[in-house]
Amino acid sequence: MLQKDGTCFPNVSHVNGQSIDTEYLSGSKTQEFIDALAYFGFNSFYYSANMKLIQPKNAITFKGEGGHKHHLHAGAETIKVKEINL
């Protein structure tokens, strides 16, 4: 669930829709999720170092890092966040 400002858990490094943190999905679903995020403009990804993921064509940063063992971090500074009223 994304918050109003486009982040999952807002803090100093997650402002104005620049990035999201989310739990990993099971199996190939994580790769599908990363591919979908790249399709919609996310271009930086940090993930668990032991995961065998394929870098999407649009990704500029794609790093397996120990600090992301339990969650996926994805971001983009150029995405315009549009608030949708339900």
OpenMM code with the backbone's topology and positions (N, CA, C; nanometers):
from openmm import Vec3, app, unit

residues = "MET LEU GLN LYS ASP GLY THR CYS PHE PRO ASN VAL SER HIS VAL ASN GLY GLN SER ILE ASP THR GLU TYR LEU SER GLY SER LYS THR GLN GLU PHE ILE ASP ALA LEU ALA TYR PHE GLY PHE ASN SER PHE TYR TYR SER ALA ASN MET LYS LEU ILE GLN PRO LYS ASN ALA ILE THR PHE LYS GLY GLU GLY GLY HIS LYS HIS HIS LEU HIS ALA GLY ALA GLU THR ILE LYS VAL LYS GLU ILE ASN LEU".split()
positions = [
    Vec3(0.0843, -0.1173, 0.0000),
    Vec3(0.0000, 0.0000, 0.0000),
    Vec3(0.0887, 0.1234, 0.0000),
    Vec3(0.0710, 0.2095, -0.0974),
    Vec3(0.1464, 0.3337, -0.1025),
    Vec3(0.0717, 0.4425, -0.0274),
    Vec3(0.1461, 0.5262, 0.0387),
    Vec3(0.0886, 0.6388, 0.1110),
    Vec3(0.0650, 0.7546, 0.0150),
    Vec3(0.0042, 0.8602, 0.0651),
    Vec3(-0.0302, 0.9769, -0.0158),
    Vec3(0.0912, 1.0347, -0.0887),
    Vec3(0.2095, 1.0317, -0.0235),
    Vec3(0.3274, 1.0902, -0.0861),
    Vec3(0.4003, 0.9931, -0.1783),
    Vec3(0.3425, 0.8755, -0.2038),
    Vec3(0.4008, 0.7808, -0.2978),
    Vec3(0.4982, 0.6828, -0.2368),
    Vec3(0.5083, 0.6790, -0.1049),
    Vec3(0.6001, 0.5873, -0.0408),
    Vec3(0.5247, 0.4882, 0.0455),
    Vec3(0.5909, 0.3782, 0.0783),
    Vec3(0.5317, 0.2820, 0.1708),
    Vec3(0.5538, 0.3250, 0.3148),
    Vec3(0.6765, 0.3611, 0.3475),
    Vec3(0.7128, 0.3982, 0.4835),
    Vec3(0.7906, 0.5288, 0.4779),
    Vec3(0.7238, 0.6436, 0.4785),
    Vec3(0.7927, 0.7722, 0.4628),
    Vec3(0.8994, 0.7962, 0.5699),
    Vec3(1.0142, 0.8414, 0.5263),
    Vec3(1.1208, 0.8871, 0.6143),
    Vec3(1.2118, 0.9760, 0.5314),
    Vec3(1.3268, 1.0146, 0.5838),
    Vec3(1.4108, 1.1107, 0.5128),
    Vec3(1.4614, 1.0598, 0.3781),
    Vec3(1.4707, 0.9283, 0.3587),
    Vec3(1.5170, 0.8769, 0.2297),
    Vec3(1.4024, 0.8307, 0.1400),
    Vec3(1.2818, 0.8492, 0.1841),
    Vec3(1.1647, 0.8056, 0.1074),
    Vec3(1.0656, 0.9208, 0.0980),
    Vec3(1.1017, 1.0210, 0.0195),
    Vec3(1.0171, 1.1407, 0.0112),
    Vec3(0.9668, 1.1632, -0.1302),
    Vec3(0.8488, 1.2212, -0.1420),
    Vec3(0.7918, 1.2649, -0.2694),
    Vec3(0.7923, 1.1591, -0.3787),
    Vec3(0.7662, 1.0343, -0.3407),
    Vec3(0.7557, 0.9286, -0.4396),
    Vec3(0.8864, 0.8817, -0.4979),
    Vec3(1.0005, 0.9246, -0.4396),
    Vec3(1.1295, 0.8850, -0.4949),
    Vec3(1.1598, 0.7377, -0.4750),
    Vec3(1.1045, 0.6768, -0.3719),
    Vec3(1.1398, 0.5371, -0.3477),
    Vec3(1.0335, 0.4642, -0.2673),
    Vec3(1.0375, 0.3321, -0.2778),
    Vec3(0.9471, 0.2469, -0.2005),
    Vec3(1.0258, 0.1322, -0.1399),
    Vec3(0.9802, 0.0829, -0.0293),
    Vec3(1.0310, -0.0399, 0.0310),
    Vec3(0.9145, -0.1366, 0.0356),
    Vec3(0.9396, -0.2595, -0.0017),
    Vec3(0.8335, -0.3591, 0.0009),
    Vec3(0.8934, -0.4954, 0.0312),
    Vec3(0.8125, -0.5847, 0.0833),
    Vec3(0.8593, -0.7206, 0.1085),
    Vec3(0.8736, -0.7935, -0.0245),
    Vec3(0.9605, -0.8935, -0.0253),
    Vec3(0.9767, -0.9739, -0.1455),
    Vec3(0.8547, -1.0609, -0.1678),
    Vec3(0.8261, -1.0878, -0.2929),
    Vec3(0.7199, -1.1806, -0.3296),
    Vec3(0.7812, -1.3190, -0.3424),
    Vec3(0.7006, -1.4208, -0.3521),
    Vec3(0.7534, -1.5567, -0.3628),
    Vec3(0.7909, -1.5911, -0.5069),
    Vec3(0.8956, -1.6709, -0.5195),
    Vec3(0.9363, -1.7228, -0.6499),
    Vec3(0.9651, -1.6170, -0.7535),
    Vec3(0.9192, -1.6407, -0.8753),
    Vec3(0.9453, -1.5505, -0.9870),
    Vec3(0.8647, -1.4215, -0.9788),
    Vec3(0.7750, -1.4116, -0.8828),
    Vec3(0.6910, -1.2919, -0.8701),
    Vec3(0.7745, -1.1676, -0.8379),
    Vec3(0.8882, -1.1839, -0.7667),
    Vec3(0.9739, -1.0687, -0.7386),
    Vec3(1.0299, -1.0125, -0.8683),
    Vec3(1.0755, -1.0994, -0.9584),
    Vec3(1.1268, -1.0528, -1.0873),
    Vec3(1.0163, -0.9837, -1.1667),
    Vec3(0.8976, -1.0396, -1.1668),
    Vec3(0.7860, -0.9786, -1.2381),
    Vec3(0.7539, -0.8411, -1.1805),
    Vec3(0.7611, -0.8275, -1.0476),
    Vec3(0.7341, -0.7005, -0.9824),
    Vec3(0.8398, -0.5967, -1.0201),
    Vec3(0.9672, -0.6375, -1.0183),
    Vec3(1.0747, -0.5467, -1.0568),
    Vec3(1.0586, -0.5042, -1.2027),
    Vec3(1.0255, -0.5965, -1.2898),
    Vec3(1.0050, -0.5639, -1.4313),
    Vec3(0.8902, -0.4639, -1.4479),
    Vec3(0.7834, -0.4817, -1.3707),
    Vec3(0.6696, -0.3895, -1.3775),
    Vec3(0.7088, -0.2512, -1.3266),
    Vec3(0.7843, -0.2453, -1.2162),
    Vec3(0.8291, -0.1155, -1.1643),
    Vec3(0.9163, -0.0446, -1.2682),
    Vec3(1.0060, -0.1185, -1.3339),
    Vec3(1.0917, -0.0592, -1.4368),
    Vec3(1.0083, -0.0070, -1.5530),
    Vec3(0.9060, -0.0794, -1.5896),
    Vec3(0.8168, -0.0381, -1.6986),
    Vec3(0.7513, 0.0968, -1.6666),
    Vec3(0.7178, 0.1185, -1.5391),
    Vec3(0.6510, 0.2417, -1.4993),
    Vec3(0.7471, 0.3511, -1.4550),
    Vec3(0.8778, 0.3337, -1.4795),
    Vec3(0.9717, 0.4422, -1.4599),
    Vec3(1.0684, 0.4313, -1.3442),
    Vec3(1.0555, 0.3296, -1.2596),
    Vec3(1.1542, 0.3126, -1.1535),
    Vec3(1.2851, 0.2683, -1.2175),
    Vec3(1.3967, 0.3288, -1.1753),
    Vec3(1.5233, 0.2942, -1.2395),
    Vec3(1.6352, 0.2578, -1.1426),
    Vec3(1.6059, 0.2510, -1.0129),
    Vec3(1.7070, 0.2032, -0.9180),
    Vec3(1.6465, 0.0968, -0.8278),
    Vec3(1.7226, -0.0098, -0.8083),
    Vec3(1.6746, -0.1243, -0.7313),
    Vec3(1.7863, -0.1762, -0.6412),
    Vec3(1.7523, -0.2043, -0.5170),
    Vec3(1.8427, -0.2671, -0.4210),
    Vec3(1.7691, -0.3886, -0.3659),
    Vec3(1.8332, -0.5022, -0.3664),
    Vec3(1.7669, -0.6268, -0.3306),
    Vec3(1.8634, -0.7165, -0.2549),
    Vec3(1.8174, -0.8299, -0.2104),
    Vec3(1.9007, -0.9244, -0.1365),
    Vec3(2.0151, -0.9738, -0.2249),
    Vec3(2.1347, -0.9727, -0.1703),
    Vec3(2.2538, -1.0070, -0.2485),
    Vec3(2.2520, -1.1486, -0.3054),
    Vec3(2.1816, -1.2409, -0.2413),
    Vec3(2.1824, -1.3798, -0.2885),
    Vec3(2.0710, -1.4106, -0.3882),
    Vec3(1.9916, -1.3134, -0.4253),
    Vec3(1.8826, -1.3371, -0.5204),
    Vec3(1.9366, -1.3368, -0.6632),
    Vec3(1.8837, -1.4238, -0.7443),
    Vec3(1.9247, -1.4309, -0.8840),
    Vec3(1.8202, -1.3576, -0.9678),
    Vec3(1.8355, -1.2261, -0.9742),
    Vec3(1.7416, -1.1426, -1.0487),
    Vec3(1.8087, -1.0888, -1.1735),
    Vec3(1.7292, -1.0618, -1.2756),
    Vec3(1.7798, -1.0095, -1.4022),
    Vec3(1.7498, -0.8610, -1.4087),
    Vec3(1.8519, -0.7812, -1.4415),
    Vec3(1.8349, -0.6364, -1.4477),
    Vec3(1.7440, -0.5971, -1.5635),
    Vec3(1.6385, -0.5195, -1.5346),
    Vec3(1.5523, -0.4699, -1.6423),
    Vec3(1.6297, -0.3726, -1.7323),
    Vec3(1.5892, -0.3580, -1.8557),
    Vec3(1.6574, -0.2702, -1.9510),
    Vec3(1.6619, -0.1258, -1.9020),
    Vec3(1.5559, -0.0786, -1.8370),
    Vec3(1.5475, 0.0609, -1.7950),
    Vec3(1.6213, 0.0907, -1.6648),
    Vec3(1.6723, -0.0111, -1.5972),
    Vec3(1.7352, 0.0099, -1.4664),
    Vec3(1.8739, 0.0709, -1.4819),
    Vec3(1.8996, 0.1748, -1.4046),
    Vec3(2.0316, 0.2370, -1.4014),
    Vec3(2.1127, 0.1762, -1.2868),
    Vec3(2.0497, 0.1633, -1.1706),
    Vec3(2.1139, 0.1027, -1.0537),
    Vec3(2.0443, -0.0284, -1.0225),
    Vec3(2.1206, -0.1371, -1.0129),
    Vec3(2.0644, -0.2685, -0.9840),
    Vec3(2.1661, -0.3428, -0.8986),
    Vec3(2.1494, -0.3380, -0.7653),
    Vec3(2.2510, -0.3896, -0.6744),
    Vec3(2.1941, -0.4869, -0.5718),
    Vec3(2.2610, -0.5984, -0.5566),
    Vec3(2.2310, -0.6896, -0.4482),
    Vec3(2.3127, -0.6474, -0.3277),
    Vec3(2.2466, -0.6026, -0.2225),
    Vec3(2.3172, -0.5517, -0.1053),
    Vec3(2.2660, -0.6174, 0.0214),
    Vec3(2.3569, -0.6416, 0.1147),
    Vec3(2.3234, -0.7068, 0.2406),
    Vec3(2.2197, -0.6339, 0.3228),
    Vec3(2.2124, -0.5012, 0.3101),
    Vec3(2.1157, -0.4242, 0.3867),
    Vec3(1.9730, -0.4424, 0.3398),
    Vec3(1.9555, -0.5141, 0.2306),
    Vec3(1.8217, -0.5350, 0.1751),
    Vec3(1.7869, -0.6836, 0.1728),
    Vec3(1.8266, -0.7550, 0.2773),
    Vec3(1.8000, -0.8990, 0.2847),
    Vec3(1.6509, -0.9307, 0.2946),
    Vec3(1.5762, -0.8431, 0.3575),
    Vec3(1.4352, -0.8727, 0.3844),
    Vec3(1.3374, -0.7841, 0.3093),
    Vec3(1.3890, -0.6891, 0.2317),
    Vec3(1.2975, -0.6026, 0.1581),
    Vec3(1.3629, -0.5522, 0.0299),
    Vec3(1.2790, -0.5190, -0.0650),
    Vec3(1.3206, -0.4630, -0.1924),
    Vec3(1.3095, -0.3113, -0.1836),
    Vec3(1.4094, -0.2411, -0.2332),
    Vec3(1.4077, -0.0953, -0.2377),
    Vec3(1.4120, -0.0550, -0.3846),
    Vec3(1.3190, 0.0272, -0.4268),
    Vec3(1.3160, 0.0739, -0.5648),
    Vec3(1.2851, 0.2223, -0.5654),
    Vec3(1.3437, 0.2949, -0.6597),
    Vec3(1.3192, 0.4382, -0.6606),
    Vec3(1.3398, 0.5022, -0.7957),
    Vec3(1.2944, 0.6253, -0.8061),
    Vec3(1.3123, 0.7077, -0.9247),
    Vec3(1.2778, 0.8503, -0.8870),
    Vec3(1.3667, 0.9410, -0.9186),
    Vec3(1.3428, 1.0807, -0.8849),
    Vec3(1.2589, 1.1523, -0.9896),
    Vec3(1.2379, 1.0922, -1.1043),
    Vec3(1.1698, 1.1624, -1.2130),
    Vec3(1.0221, 1.1269, -1.2269),
    Vec3(0.9735, 1.0318, -1.1460),
    Vec3(0.8337, 0.9940, -1.1576),
    Vec3(0.7463, 1.1020, -1.0949),
    Vec3(0.6465, 1.1438, -1.1668),
    Vec3(0.5499, 1.2399, -1.1137),
    Vec3(0.4405, 1.1618, -1.0398),
    Vec3(0.4269, 1.1896, -0.9117),
    Vec3(0.3251, 1.1201, -0.8322),
    Vec3(0.1926, 1.1911, -0.8489),
    Vec3(0.0917, 1.1154, -0.8850),
    Vec3(-0.0425, 1.1705, -0.9026),
    Vec3(-0.1321, 1.1117, -0.7959),
    Vec3(-0.1945, 1.1976, -0.7174),
    Vec3(-0.2849, 1.1509, -0.6125),
    Vec3(-0.4181, 1.1126, -0.6745),
    Vec3(-0.4676, 0.9954, -0.6386),
    Vec3(-0.5951, 0.9461, -0.6895),
    Vec3(-0.6948, 0.9432, -0.5750),
    Vec3(-0.8010, 1.0158, -0.5895),
    Vec3(-0.9055, 1.0163, -0.4865),
    Vec3(-1.0042, 0.9041, -0.5134),
    Vec3(-1.0224, 0.8190, -0.4148),
    Vec3(-1.1156, 0.7064, -0.4301),
    Vec3(-1.2485, 0.7385, -0.3682),
] * unit.nanometer
topology = app.Topology()
chain = topology.addChain("A")
for resn in residues:
    res = topology.addResidue(resn, chain)
    for name in ("N", "CA", "C"):
        topology.addAtom(name, app.Element.getBySymbol(name[0]), res)
